[in-house]
């Protein structure tokens, strides 16, 4: 078994599961450092992540898990 292929499998499955479990965290990490678009909310209020972005992150998570499983299968 090649080490790089095994690491790609572990990384793909791990990142995919993280994206599936915590899609809002992935969106917040992606948007870190950007200026907020709406500044009319209450102090300390988090802007809710839209369903569209959560769905997109979950689709990417499924793709990462599938790629990780593929790499794992080819490594064995």
N, C-alpha and C positions, 0 to 999 in steps of 0.2 A: 504494500500500500504506500502510495506516495504521500509524503507529509503535507505538501502544499494542497493537494486535493482534499485531504482529510480536514485541514484547517479551513478551507473554503466551505466545506460541508457544515462544519460546526458553526462558523461565522454566519452563514446564510440562514441556518435554522434558528440560531440564537437571535439574530436581528429580526427575522420574520416573526418569531414568537413575541418579541418585545413590541413590535409594531402592531400585532394583533391584540395584545393585552392592554397596551397603553397608547392608543392612537392620539389622544389629546396631548400627551407628553411629547410625542414625536413632532406634532405640529408646533408646540411651544418651543421646542429645541430648534426647529427649523426657522422659526420667526424671531429668534433671539437677536437682539441688537437693532431691530428695525423699529422705526417710529410707529406708534399706534395710529390707526386711522380715525377712530372715534374718540374724542376726548371729553365727551359730555356725560360720562358715567360718574357714579359715586366713587369716592376715594377708596382704594383697595379692592375695587370690584374687578374681577377677571372677566374679560370678554368671552362669551361662550364660543366654543369652536363649532363651526357649522357642520351639519351632517355631511355635506359634500366633501369636506376635507377629511373627516373621519373615515368615510367610505373609501376615499382615494388611498389613504394610508393603509387601510385594511387590505385593499387589493394588492398594494405593493408588498405587504406582509405575506400574503398568500403566495405571491410570486417568489419571494425570497425563500420561504419554506420549501416550495417545490424545487427551486434551484439547488438548495442545500441537500435535499433528499436525492436529487439526481446525482450531484457530485459524490454524495456518500455511497450511492449504489455503484457508481463507476469506480470508486476507490476500492471497493471490495471485489 
